[in-house]
Amino acid sequence: MKQLLQILFFFTLGTSFLVAQEITFIDREQITRWKNSESDTVFVINFWATWCGPCVKELPAFEKLQEEYADKQVQVILVNNDFKKQFESRVIPFVQERNLKSRVVFMNESNPNKWIDLVSEEWSGALPATIIISGKKKQTLFFEKSFEYEELEKALLRVL
């Protein structure tokens, strides 16, 4: 019995660690790289937090968009903005429980004022916010609002 508990403990620990490895920490330079990309990939980048009700409510729309457009060079990236001290206690369990398939990254910048304007000068900093970038078409759309799927898809189609 003791051996079984040890195996379960290490399996659970390993699973949590594996998910933590999948959530990449980014900084403001990554935003610049996405915005300056000239690739054929269209980036749909959503800024969200686990404590933001509208953010959580719209996540299924982004998950569906990723699923529907994955073969069309569209990449959905979910940029989490929780406090860093909550990464292991809130963000990892949240991503696990919802089985998010889109790429999840964690904004590792302590001062939002240093990177919010990089996303868009129109952004007040409120969540949720989304930026859609087509490097190939040199087109960027910014939204400081929550989305339903149909509206999100319509925004994406403007740059495809």
N, C-alpha and C positions, 0 to 999 in steps of 0.2 A: 504494500500500500504506500509506504514511504517513497519507494522508487517511482511509483506511478505519479505521485504528487510532484516529485522533482522533475519528471519528464514534462508534465503539464506546465509547471512553472517556467521551465526553459523554453518550451514551445511558445507560450504566451509572450514571454519576454522577447523572443526572437521575432515574433510577428509584429510586435509594437516597434521594434527597432527597424524592421524591414520597411514599414510604412514611413517611419521617420526619415529613412534614407531617400524615399521617393519624393518627399517634399523638400524641394531645393530652396535654399536661402538666396535671395537676390538683393541687390542694392540699386541705387538710382542709375548706375551705369547700364544696367540691363534694360531699363526703360528706353534709354537713348539708343541702345543697339536694336531693340524692336522697332522703334520709330524710324531709324535710318536703314533698316533692312531693305534690300532690293530683291529679295527672293520672291518666288511665285506664291509663297505661303501667305495667306491672309490671317493675321493675328486678331482674335477676339479676346480682349483682355479685360477681365472683370475684377474690380477692387471690392472686397467684401470682408466681413468679420463674422465670427460665430455669434456675437451679441447683437447683431443687426437683424432685426426681424424681416424687413423687406429684402435684405441680402439672402437670407436663408430661404425665403419664399421663392425667389427667382432662380435659385440654383438648378432646379429641374429643367428649366428652359435652356440653360447653358449646357447641361448634360445632354439634352436631346439634340441641340445644335451640333455638338461635337460628334454624336453618333450619326446624325443624318449627313453631315458634310465632311467626315473624316477622309473620304476618298477624293475630295475636291480641293485638296491643299488648303484646308481651313484648320487652324489650331486654336482651340479654346484654352485659355490660361486663366486660372483662378488665383488672383493675388490676395492672399490673406493678410489682414491688417490688425490682428489681435496683438495684445502686448506680448513681447518675447517671453516673459515669465510664464505665460499661459500656453506656450507652444505644446509642451508635452501633456499638460493636464486638460486642455480644451481642444486644441486644433487637431492633434493626432486622433483622439477618440471621435471627434466630429467627422473627420474624413473617413475613418473606418466604419462608423455606424451607418453612414449614408452611402458607403461604397462608391465614392466619387471616381469617375473614370477620366475626367478631364485632368489636364496637368495642373497640379496645385503647387504654388510656390509661396514662400513666406517673405514679406517685405522686411528686410533686416536693416531698417534705418530708424533710428530713434527719434529723429526730428522730421515730421512730415513736411514742414515748410521747405525743406531742402529738395524735395522731389515732386511735390504736387504740381508745380508749374511745368515740370518736365512732361507730365502726362498731358495737361492742357492748361493754358492760362485762364480758361473759362471755369475751371474746377475750383469750387469753394472748399473742397476737402470732405464734403459730406459723402456718406456711403448709402447705397451702392453707387458705383460709377463704372462706366464701361468705355473703352476706346477700341475702335476697330481700325486696323492698319492694313492697307494694301500698298506694300512697297513698290510692287510692279506698276501700279497705276498712280503712285505718288498721292494717295488719298488717305485721309484720316478723318474718322467721325468720332465725336465725343458726346457722351450722354451722362448726365448726372441725374439718374432716375432708376427705377426698377423696371423690369421687363416681363411681359408674358411672351411665350414662345413665338407667336405669330409676328409680333412687333419686332422682336429680336431678329427673326429670319428676314423680315423686310429690310431692316437696317443692313444686314450682311449682304443681301442681294444688291444693294446700292453700290457696293465696291467689288463684287465678283465679276 
